[in-house]
Amino acid sequence: MNKNSETSFENIIVLIFILVLTIIIMHKYFTIIAYAKKAEFAGEIHAINLALISYRIKYGKFPANLSVLTKNGYIKNIKTDKEDYPLNPFGKRFVYEKKYGSVLSYANKPMH
């Protein structure tokens, strides 16, 4: 082997090492982002449920939908769509169950 081939081989090894480290770091980054969105989701559910309780105390009933809370100022700092329905961190509307007066954490279970 001549000197140039050894240098090329070393460069390839270094590039592979950098590629592996980059993949590991990107995986960790996206995992942390997913956990952050889940934590934000839980916090927003709690905030909306508190707003529902406040609304019920003031008006004696739960609102017809969540956009009422947004329009009346009970919900702030939560992203909304063009119809003023609050959106969760994943870009979907929260599922509101008027019967229970709460936002559902999953499709069929109220979160208390």
C-alpha positions as CSV (number, residue, x, y, z in Angstrom):
1,M,0.0,0.0,0.0
2,N,1.2,3.4,-0.7
3,K,0.7,6.5,1.5
4,N,-2.2,7.9,-0.5
5,S,-4.3,4.7,-0.1
6,E,-3.7,4.6,3.6
7,T,-4.9,8.3,3.9
8,S,-8.0,7.5,1.8
9,F,-8.8,4.5,4.0
10,E,-8.5,6.6,7.2
11,N,-10.7,9.3,5.7
12,I,-13.4,6.7,4.9
13,I,-13.2,5.3,8.5
14,V,-13.6,8.9,9.9
15,L,-16.5,9.6,7.6
16,I,-18.3,6.4,8.6
17,F,-17.7,7.3,12.3
18,I,-19.2,10.8,11.8
19,L,-22.2,9.3,9.9
20,V,-22.9,6.8,12.8
21,L,-22.6,9.6,15.4
22,T,-24.9,11.8,13.4
23,I,-27.5,9.1,13.1
24,I,-27.4,8.4,16.9
25,I,-27.7,12.1,17.7
26,M,-30.6,12.6,15.3
27,H,-32.4,9.6,16.8
28,K,-32.0,11.0,20.3
29,Y,-33.1,14.5,19.2
30,F,-36.4,13.1,17.7
31,T,-37.0,11.0,20.7
32,I,-36.7,14.1,23.0
33,I,-39.0,16.1,20.7
34,A,-41.6,13.3,20.9
35,Y,-41.4,13.3,24.8
36,A,-41.7,17.1,24.8
37,K,-44.8,16.9,22.7
38,K,-46.4,14.3,25.0
39,A,-45.6,16.5,28.0
40,E,-47.1,19.6,26.3
41,F,-50.2,17.5,25.3
42,A,-50.8,16.5,29.0
43,G,-50.3,20.1,30.2
44,E,-52.7,21.5,27.6
45,I,-55.3,18.8,28.5
46,H,-55.0,19.9,32.1
47,A,-55.3,23.6,31.2
48,I,-58.4,23.0,29.1
49,N,-60.0,20.9,31.8
50,L,-59.5,23.7,34.3
51,A,-61.0,26.2,31.8
52,L,-64.0,23.9,31.5
53,I,-64.5,23.9,35.2
54,S,-64.2,27.7,35.4
55,Y,-66.7,28.0,32.6
56,R,-69.1,25.7,34.3
57,I,-68.8,27.6,37.6
58,K,-69.6,30.9,35.9
59,Y,-72.4,29.7,33.5
60,G,-73.7,26.6,35.3
61,K,-73.1,24.3,32.3
62,F,-70.3,23.1,30.1
63,P,-69.8,24.9,26.8
64,A,-71.1,23.4,23.6
65,N,-67.6,23.1,22.2
66,L,-64.0,24.1,22.9
67,S,-64.1,27.1,20.6
68,V,-66.4,28.8,23.1
69,L,-63.5,28.7,25.6
70,T,-61.1,30.2,23.1
71,K,-63.4,33.0,22.1
72,N,-64.3,33.9,25.7
73,G,-60.6,34.0,26.8
74,Y,-60.6,30.9,29.0
75,I,-58.0,29.2,26.9
76,K,-54.8,31.2,26.0
77,N,-51.4,30.3,24.6
78,I,-52.7,27.2,22.9
79,K,-52.6,27.0,19.1
80,T,-56.0,27.1,17.4
81,D,-57.3,26.4,13.9
82,K,-59.2,28.9,11.8
83,E,-62.5,28.1,13.6
84,D,-60.9,28.8,17.0
85,Y,-60.8,25.2,18.1
86,P,-57.6,24.5,20.2
87,L,-55.1,22.1,18.5
88,N,-52.9,19.7,20.4
89,P,-49.1,19.6,19.8
90,F,-49.7,17.0,17.0
91,G,-51.9,19.4,15.0
92,K,-55.2,17.7,15.7
93,R,-58.3,19.1,17.5
94,F,-58.7,18.0,21.1
95,V,-61.6,15.5,21.7
96,Y,-64.1,17.1,23.9
97,E,-66.7,15.1,25.7
98,K,-69.5,17.4,26.9
99,K,-71.2,14.6,28.9
100,Y,-68.1,14.4,31.2
101,G,-67.1,18.0,30.8
102,S,-63.6,17.1,29.9
103,V,-61.1,16.7,27.2
104,L,-60.3,13.1,26.4
105,S,-56.7,12.0,26.5
106,Y,-57.5,9.0,24.3
107,A,-60.5,8.4,21.9
108,N,-62.8,6.8,24.5
109,K,-61.4,7.7,28.0
110,P,-61.9,10.9,29.8
111,M,-58.8,12.3,31.5
112,H,-59.4,13.4,35.1
